[in-house]
């Protein structure tokens, strides 16, 4: 870290009378953790030089006998945390090994993100990838759930109940427009620019907030930050929110769609006037790579057992490995409403917020890069374009996403070479990810479900 950066942070500490420094990072699964340090003289110099030790085995990274690691704050991520009583300056952290060279940890998602951006430039010549996430979530007035040896249940209470056409509902029927207004202002204070917000299609309190484009690493940071802000703000309002892909039966699921384009020297390299969707050859190769590897990508973009309760035909779920401009069942959609050439893009629709955003975005970029390297033409591969509504009779015509997490993990095991380009995903990381996900599958698979009682108890 430069002395100028340290000086700038010290100025923020003094000006805002900061009392606590907070270091944040996520575990391998994507859950946020933190450690807080009271401010003392030269704390920033000490933290950037020495860092703070922690046990990486508790984050799902490594075995206990080889788990000592170090957190070093990334000073560029400094933000005042508005949800702490004491004046607190928060940083995302880079994970460093305890070897003599202070090596970056190969499973640290922030490190992978930087490597992927460098590889993109080396292979395609594009300077930067730009990502625009859509946050879908439900707001509930009360939620209770528990799982024990002799009981398993959840109860959700919702203040809203529309009869269809809840999409873009207006007040006074949209009960949470003020919540989204205030949440958007908070996100701005955390450095996240909001494009718009609205009521989503779910008739029991589903919301959407869409944010502006940013580079890969910043977007992944912002996904974690946005969830942190919204969870904390909902708690202040005595509300419960969830980004769970399918929190309610027979209601639309929550996705985290990702819009993507590339630039070189400030120009959008996905744009080609007059082509289908105004999409250039490079953009088409990116689409081809993502669709070809979509089954394996599912283990990282839709990495929970609950994800596949959302990814079923109906509810506009993106289950078909096609691309098009009008078909929301397609995994990739090229938005028709985009008129600015510099925002020509496509939307990858399968992801949800149970992902680790660093791993997910990095994997998607690597799939696109593989499409460029191998010139994977999505039309020649049979991925479309497909603009008509997907019907059940069309199932045999197209490839589909995996039906469950176990199938996705199996796909990842046989199709992971594209993730290893540039040594970005290591075998150790992939093996650890698969181990964690198989444990989740086993936990769900051996737990009796309340609906099973309804179906089978009296047989």
C-alpha positions as CSV (number, residue, x, y, z in Angstrom):
1,X,0.0,0.0,0.0
2,X,1.3,3.5,-0.9
3,X,2.0,6.0,1.8
4,X,-0.5,8.3,0.1
5,X,-3.3,5.8,0.5
6,X,-2.4,5.3,4.1
7,X,-2.4,9.1,4.6
8,X,-5.8,9.4,3.0
9,X,-7.3,6.7,5.2
10,X,-5.8,8.3,8.3
11,X,-7.4,11.6,7.3
12,X,-10.8,9.8,7.0
13,X,-10.3,8.3,10.5
14,X,-9.5,11.7,12.0
15,X,-12.2,13.7,10.2
16,X,-15.0,11.2,11.1
17,X,-13.7,10.4,14.6
18,X,-13.5,6.7,13.7
19,X,-13.3,4.4,16.7
20,X,-13.3,1.0,15.1
21,X,-11.7,-0.6,12.1
22,X,-13.6,-3.5,10.6
23,X,-12.1,-6.1,8.3
24,X,-14.6,-8.1,6.2
25,X,-14.3,-11.1,3.9
26,X,-16.5,-14.0,2.9
27,X,-16.0,-17.7,3.4
28,X,-15.8,-20.1,0.5
29,X,-19.6,-20.6,0.4
30,X,-20.2,-16.8,0.2
31,X,-21.2,-15.9,3.8
32,X,-19.8,-12.6,5.1
33,X,-17.6,-12.5,8.2
34,X,-15.7,-9.7,10.0
35,X,-13.3,-8.8,12.8
36,X,-13.2,-5.5,14.6
37,X,-10.2,-3.6,16.0
38,X,-10.3,-0.5,18.2
39,X,-8.4,2.4,16.6
40,X,-4.9,3.2,17.8
41,X,-2.0,5.2,16.5
42,X,-0.7,3.9,13.2
43,X,-3.3,1.1,13.0
44,X,-3.6,1.4,9.2
45,X,0.2,1.1,8.7
46,X,0.3,-1.9,11.0
47,X,-2.6,-3.6,9.3
48,X,-1.3,-3.1,5.8
49,X,2.1,-4.3,6.9
50,X,1.2,-7.2,9.2
51,X,-2.5,-7.8,8.8
52,X,-4.6,-9.9,11.2
53,X,-4.3,-13.6,11.6
54,X,-7.3,-15.9,11.4
55,X,-8.2,-19.6,11.1
56,X,-9.1,-20.3,7.5
57,X,-10.5,-23.8,8.3
58,X,-13.5,-22.1,9.9
59,X,-14.2,-20.4,6.5
60,X,-14.2,-23.7,4.6
61,X,-10.8,-23.0,3.0
62,X,-8.4,-25.6,4.4
63,X,-7.8,-28.3,6.9
64,X,-7.2,-27.3,10.5
65,X,-3.6,-28.3,10.5
66,X,-2.8,-26.0,7.6
67,X,-5.2,-23.1,8.2
68,X,-3.4,-20.1,9.6
69,X,-4.0,-17.1,7.3
70,X,-3.8,-13.3,7.3
71,X,-6.3,-10.6,6.4
72,X,-4.9,-7.5,4.8
73,X,-7.3,-4.6,4.2
74,X,-7.8,-3.3,0.7
75,X,-7.7,0.4,1.3
76,X,-9.6,1.1,-1.9
77,X,-12.7,-0.4,-0.3
78,X,-12.9,1.9,2.7
79,X,-16.5,2.8,3.7
80,X,-18.1,4.1,6.9
81,X,-20.4,1.4,8.2
82,X,-23.7,3.0,9.0
83,X,-25.0,0.0,10.9
84,X,-22.5,0.1,13.8
85,X,-23.1,2.3,16.9
86,X,-19.5,3.2,17.2
87,X,-18.0,5.2,14.3
88,X,-16.6,2.3,12.2
89,X,-14.5,2.3,9.0
90,X,-14.9,-0.9,7.1
91,X,-12.7,-2.6,4.5
92,X,-12.8,-5.7,2.4
93,X,-9.7,-7.8,3.0
94,X,-7.3,-9.8,0.9
95,X,-6.3,-13.2,2.2
96,X,-2.5,-13.9,2.5
97,X,-0.7,-17.0,3.4
98,X,1.8,-17.2,6.3
99,X,4.7,-18.2,4.2
100,X,7.8,-16.0,4.0
101,X,6.7,-14.5,0.6
102,X,3.3,-13.4,1.9
103,X,1.7,-15.2,-1.0
104,X,-1.9,-14.5,-2.0
105,X,-4.2,-17.4,-1.1
106,X,-5.2,-19.2,-4.3
107,X,-8.8,-19.7,-3.0
108,X,-9.4,-16.0,-2.2
109,X,-12.1,-15.0,-4.6
110,X,-10.9,-11.4,-4.7
111,X,-7.5,-12.7,-6.0
112,X,-9.2,-14.9,-8.6
113,X,-11.2,-11.9,-9.8
114,X,-8.1,-9.8,-10.5
115,X,-6.4,-12.8,-12.2
116,X,-9.4,-13.3,-14.5
117,X,-9.5,-9.6,-15.6
118,X,-5.8,-9.8,-16.4
119,X,-6.4,-13.0,-18.4
120,X,-9.3,-11.3,-20.3
121,X,-7.0,-8.5,-21.5
122,X,-4.2,-10.9,-22.5
123,X,-6.4,-13.2,-24.5
124,X,-9.1,-10.9,-26.0
125,X,-7.5,-7.5,-25.8
126,X,-10.5,-6.1,-24.0
127,X,-9.5,-3.7,-21.1
128,X,-12.4,-4.5,-18.8
129,X,-15.5,-6.5,-18.2
130,X,-18.6,-4.6,-17.0
131,X,-21.3,-6.2,-14.9
132,X,-24.8,-5.1,-13.9
133,X,-26.5,-7.2,-11.3
134,X,-30.3,-7.3,-10.6
135,X,-31.1,-8.0,-6.9
136,X,-34.4,-9.9,-6.4
137,X,-35.7,-10.5,-2.9
138,X,-38.8,-11.0,-0.8
139,X,-39.9,-8.8,2.2
140,X,-41.9,-10.6,4.9
141,X,-43.4,-9.2,8.0
142,X,-42.5,-12.3,10.1
143,X,-40.6,-15.5,9.5
144,X,-40.0,-18.5,11.8
145,X,-38.2,-21.7,11.0
146,X,-36.6,-24.6,12.8
147,X,-35.1,-28.0,12.1
148,X,-34.6,-30.6,14.8
149,X,-34.6,-34.4,15.1
150,X,-38.3,-34.4,15.8
151,X,-39.5,-31.3,14.1
152,X,-39.1,-29.3,10.9
153,X,-41.1,-26.3,9.8
154,X,-41.1,-22.8,8.4
155,X,-43.8,-20.1,8.7
156,X,-43.9,-17.0,6.6
157,X,-46.2,-14.0,7.1
158,X,-46.6,-11.5,4.3
159,X,-48.4,-8.1,4.4
160,X,-48.9,-8.1,0.6
161,X,-51.1,-10.4,-1.4
162,X,-51.8,-9.5,-5.0
163,X,-54.0,-11.5,-7.4
164,X,-51.5,-11.6,-10.3
165,X,-49.9,-8.6,-12.0
166,X,-47.8,-7.6,-9.0
167,X,-45.0,-6.6,-11.4
168,X,-44.4,-2.8,-11.1
169,X,-47.3,-2.5,-8.7
170,X,-48.0,1.0,-7.4
171,X,-48.6,2.4,-4.0
172,X,-50.7,2.2,-1.8
173,X,-50.7,-1.5,-2.9
174,X,-46.9,-1.6,-3.2
175,X,-46.2,-1.5,0.5
176,X,-42.5,-1.3,0.3
177,X,-41.8,1.5,-2.2
178,X,-40.6,3.7,0.6
179,X,-38.4,0.9,1.9
180,X,-36.7,0.6,-1.5
181,X,-36.3,4.4,-1.7
182,X,-34.5,4.5,1.7
183,X,-32.5,1.3,0.9
184,X,-31.4,2.9,-2.4
185,X,-30.1,6.0,-0.5
186,X,-28.2,3.7,1.9
187,X,-26.7,1.8,-0.9
188,X,-25.5,5.1,-2.4
189,X,-23.8,5.9,0.9
190,X,-22.0,2.6,0.7
191,X,-20.8,3.5,-2.8
192,X,-23.3,1.5,-4.8
193,X,-25.2,3.5,-7.4
194,X,-28.8,2.3,-7.9
195,X,-30.2,2.4,-11.5
196,X,-33.9,1.8,-10.4
197,X,-36.1,-0.3,-8.1
198,X,-39.6,-1.7,-8.4
199,X,-42.0,-4.3,-7.2
200,X,-41.3,-7.7,-8.8
201,X,-43.7,-10.3,-10.1
202,X,-44.0,-12.2,-6.9
203,X,-47.4,-11.5,-5.3
204,X,-46.3,-11.9,-1.7
205,X,-43.8,-9.1,-1.4
206,X,-41.1,-9.6,-4.1
207,X,-38.8,-6.7,-4.8
208,X,-36.1,-5.8,-7.3
209,X,-33.2,-3.3,-7.1
210,X,-30.9,-2.9,-10.1
211,X,-27.5,-1.3,-9.8
212,X,-25.2,0.3,-12.4
213,X,-22.3,-1.4,-14.2
214,X,-18.9,-1.8,-12.6
215,X,-15.8,-4.0,-13.1
216,X,-15.7,-7.6,-12.0
217,X,-14.1,-7.2,-8.6
218,X,-16.1,-4.1,-7.6
219,X,-19.3,-5.8,-8.7
220,X,-18.6,-8.8,-6.6
221,X,-17.8,-6.6,-3.6
222,X,-21.0,-4.7,-4.2
223,X,-23.1,-7.8,-4.3
224,X,-21.8,-8.7,-0.8
225,X,-22.3,-5.1,0.4
226,X,-25.8,-4.8,-1.0
227,X,-26.9,-7.9,0.8
228,X,-25.3,-6.6,4.0
229,X,-27.1,-3.3,3.7
230,X,-30.5,-4.7,2.9
231,X,-30.3,-7.3,5.7
232,X,-29.4,-4.7,8.3
233,X,-31.9,-2.1,7.1
234,X,-34.7,-4.7,7.1
235,X,-33.7,-5.6,10.7
236,X,-34.0,-1.9,11.7
237,X,-37.5,-1.8,10.2
238,X,-38.5,-5.0,12.0
239,X,-38.9,-6.8,8.7
240,X,-37.4,-10.0,7.3
241,X,-35.9,-10.2,3.8
242,X,-34.5,-13.2,1.9
243,X,-32.6,-13.6,-1.4
244,X,-33.4,-17.4,-1.2
245,X,-34.0,-18.6,-4.8
246,X,-37.3,-20.2,-3.9
247,X,-38.7,-19.1,-0.5
248,X,-42.4,-19.7,-1.3
249,X,-44.3,-22.5,-3.0
250,X,-45.9,-21.5,-6.3
251,X,-44.4,-18.0,-6.3
252,X,-41.7,-16.7,-8.6
253,X,-38.1,-17.3,-7.4
254,X,-35.4,-14.8,-6.7
255,X,-32.6,-14.6,-9.3
256,X,-29.5,-12.5,-9.5
257,X,-29.3,-11.8,-13.2
258,X,-26.0,-10.5,-14.5
259,X,-25.7,-8.1,-17.4
260,X,-22.3,-8.2,-19.1
261,X,-20.3,-6.3,-21.8
262,X,-16.6,-5.7,-22.5
263,X,-14.8,-2.5,-23.4
264,X,-11.5,-1.7,-25.1
265,X,-10.2,1.9,-24.9
266,X,-13.6,2.8,-23.6
267,X,-15.5,1.3,-26.5
268,X,-18.0,-1.5,-26.2
269,X,-16.5,-4.5,-28.1
270,X,-19.8,-6.4,-28.0
271,X,-21.5,-3.9,-30.4
272,X,-21.9,-4.5,-34.1
273,X,-24.7,-2.5,-35.8
274,X,-27.2,-4.6,-37.7
275,X,-26.2,-8.0,-36.4
276,X,-28.6,-10.0,-34.4
277,X,-29.1,-8.1,-31.2
278,X,-26.3,-5.8,-32.5
279,X,-24.0,-8.4,-31.0
280,X,-20.4,-8.6,-32.4
281,X,-18.6,-11.8,-33.2
282,X,-16.6,-11.5,-29.9
283,X,-19.9,-11.1,-28.0
284,X,-21.3,-14.2,-29.8
285,X,-18.2,-16.2,-28.8
286,X,-18.7,-15.2,-25.2
287,X,-22.3,-16.3,-25.4
288,X,-21.2,-19.6,-27.0
289,X,-18.7,-20.3,-24.2
290,X,-21.1,-19.6,-21.4
291,X,-23.9,-21.7,-22.9
292,X,-21.5,-24.6,-23.7
293,X,-20.3,-24.6,-20.1
294,X,-23.6,-23.7,-18.5
295,X,-24.2,-27.1,-17.0
296,X,-20.9,-27.0,-15.1
297,X,-21.2,-23.3,-14.3
298,X,-24.5,-24.1,-12.5
299,X,-22.5,-25.6,-9.7
300,X,-21.1,-22.0,-9.1
301,X,-23.9,-19.8,-10.3
302,X,-26.8,-21.8,-8.7
303,X,-25.0,-23.5,-5.9
304,X,-27.7,-24.4,-3.4
305,X,-30.3,-27.2,-3.3
306,X,-32.9,-24.5,-3.2
307,X,-31.6,-23.0,-6.5
308,X,-33.2,-25.8,-8.4
309,X,-36.7,-25.2,-7.0
310,X,-36.5,-21.9,-8.9
311,X,-34.9,-23.4,-12.0
312,X,-38.0,-25.2,-13.3
313,X,-40.1,-24.4,-16.4
314,X,-42.6,-21.7,-15.7
315,X,-42.3,-18.4,-13.8
316,X,-40.0,-17.2,-16.5
317,X,-37.3,-19.4,-15.1
318,X,-34.1,-19.5,-17.3
319,X,-33.8,-23.2,-17.8
320,X,-33.1,-23.6,-21.5
321,X,-29.6,-23.4,-23.0
322,X,-30.5,-20.9,-25.7
323,X,-30.0,-17.2,-26.3
324,X,-32.5,-14.7,-27.7
325,X,-34.0,-11.3,-27.4
326,X,-37.5,-12.1,-26.2
327,X,-37.5,-15.5,-24.5
328,X,-37.1,-15.2,-20.8
329,X,-36.8,-19.0,-20.4
330,X,-33.5,-18.7,-22.2
331,X,-30.3,-18.8,-20.1
332,X,-29.1,-15.7,-22.0
333,X,-31.2,-12.8,-23.1
334,X,-30.1,-9.9,-25.3
335,X,-32.3,-7.0,-24.0
336,X,-34.3,-5.4,-26.8
337,X,-34.7,-2.1,-25.0
338,X,-31.0,-1.2,-25.2
339,X,-30.6,1.6,-27.7
340,X,-27.2,3.0,-26.6
341,X,-24.5,1.2,-28.6
342,X,-22.1,1.6,-25.6
343,X,-24.4,-0.5,-23.4
344,X,-24.9,-3.4,-25.9
345,X,-24.9,-6.4,-23.7
346,X,-26.4,-9.8,-22.8
347,X,-27.9,-10.9,-19.6
348,X,-27.0,-14.3,-18.0
349,X,-30.1,-15.2,-16.1
350,X,-29.5,-18.5,-14.1
351,X,-27.5,-17.1,-11.2
352,X,-29.0,-16.5,-7.7
353,X,-27.7,-14.9,-4.5
354,X,-26.6,-18.1,-2.9
355,X,-23.5,-17.9,-5.0
356,X,-20.0,-16.8,-4.0
357,X,-20.0,-13.8,-6.3
358,X,-16.2,-13.7,-6.8
359,X,-16.2,-17.4,-7.9
360,X,-19.4,-17.0,-9.9
361,X,-18.4,-13.9,-11.9
362,X,-14.9,-15.2,-12.4
363,X,-16.2,-18.6,-13.7
364,X,-18.6,-16.8,-16.1
365,X,-15.7,-14.7,-17.5
366,X,-13.5,-17.8,-17.9
367,X,-16.4,-19.5,-19.8
368,X,-16.6,-16.5,-22.1
369,X,-12.9,-16.4,-22.6
370,X,-13.0,-20.1,-23.6
371,X,-15.6,-19.3,-26.1
372,X,-13.3,-16.7,-27.7
373,X,-10.3,-19.0,-27.6
374,X,-12.2,-21.9,-29.3
375,X,-14.5,-19.7,-31.4
376,X,-17.6,-21.3,-30.0
377,X,-20.4,-20.1,-32.3
378,X,-23.7,-20.3,-30.4
379,X,-25.7,-20.7,-33.6
380,X,-23.6,-23.5,-34.9
381,X,-23.7,-25.2,-31.5
382,X,-27.6,-25.2,-31.7
383,X,-28.1,-22.7,-28.9
384,X,-30.4,-20.4,-30.9
385,X,-31.3,-17.7,-31.4
386,X,-34.6,-18.6,-29.9
387,X,-37.2,-15.9,-29.5
388,X,-40.5,-17.8,-29.3
389,X,-42.0,-18.9,-26.0
390,X,-40.6,-22.1,-24.7
391,X,-43.2,-24.9,-24.5
392,X,-43.1,-28.3,-22.9
393,X,-43.0,-29.9,-26.4
394,X,-39.7,-28.0,-27.0
395,X,-37.8,-29.9,-24.4
396,X,-36.3,-32.4,-26.8
397,X,-35.1,-29.7,-29.1
398,X,-32.7,-27.9,-26.7
399,X,-30.3,-28.7,-23.9
400,X,-31.4,-27.8,-20.4
401,X,-29.7,-26.7,-17.2
402,X,-29.1,-29.4,-14.6
403,X,-32.2,-30.4,-12.6
404,X,-30.6,-30.4,-9.2
405,X,-27.3,-29.5,-7.5
406,X,-26.0,-33.0,-7.6
407,X,-26.3,-33.1,-11.4
408,X,-24.6,-29.7,-11.5
409,X,-21.7,-31.0,-9.4
410,X,-21.4,-34.0,-11.7
411,X,-21.2,-31.6,-14.7
412,X,-18.5,-29.6,-13.0
413,X,-16.4,-32.7,-12.3
414,X,-16.2,-33.6,-16.0
415,X,-16.0,-30.0,-17.4
416,X,-13.6,-27.9,-15.4
417,X,-10.6,-27.4,-17.7
418,X,-11.9,-24.0,-18.8
419,X,-11.8,-22.8,-15.2
420,X,-8.2,-23.8,-14.9
421,X,-7.0,-21.6,-17.7
422,X,-4.2,-19.3,-16.3
423,X,-4.2,-21.5,-13.1
424,X,-7.1,-19.4,-11.8
425,X,-9.2,-22.2,-10.4
426,X,-7.0,-24.8,-8.8
427,X,-7.8,-28.5,-8.3
428,X,-7.7,-27.8,-4.5
429,X,-10.4,-25.1,-4.8
430,X,-12.7,-27.2,-7.0
431,X,-12.3,-30.2,-4.7
432,X,-13.1,-28.2,-1.6
433,X,-16.1,-26.6,-3.3
434,X,-17.5,-29.9,-4.4
435,X,-16.9,-31.3,-0.9
436,X,-18.9,-28.5,0.7
437,X,-21.7,-28.8,-1.8
438,X,-22.0,-32.6,-1.4
439,X,-22.3,-32.1,2.3
440,X,-25.2,-29.8,1.7
441,X,-26.8,-32.3,-0.6
442,X,-26.5,-35.0,1.9
443,X,-27.9,-32.9,4.7
444,X,-31.0,-32.1,2.7
445,X,-31.4,-35.6,1.3
446,X,-31.5,-37.2,4.7
447,X,-33.9,-34.8,6.4
448,X,-37.6,-35.7,6.2
449,X,-39.6,-32.8,4.6
450,X,-42.9,-31.6,6.0
451,X,-44.5,-32.2,2.6
452,X,-43.5,-35.8,2.8
453,X,-45.6,-36.2,5.9
454,X,-48.6,-34.9,3.9
455,X,-47.9,-37.3,1.0
456,X,-46.8,-40.4,2.8
457,X,-47.5,-40.5,6.6
458,X,-50.8,-42.4,6.2
459,X,-49.7,-44.8,3.4
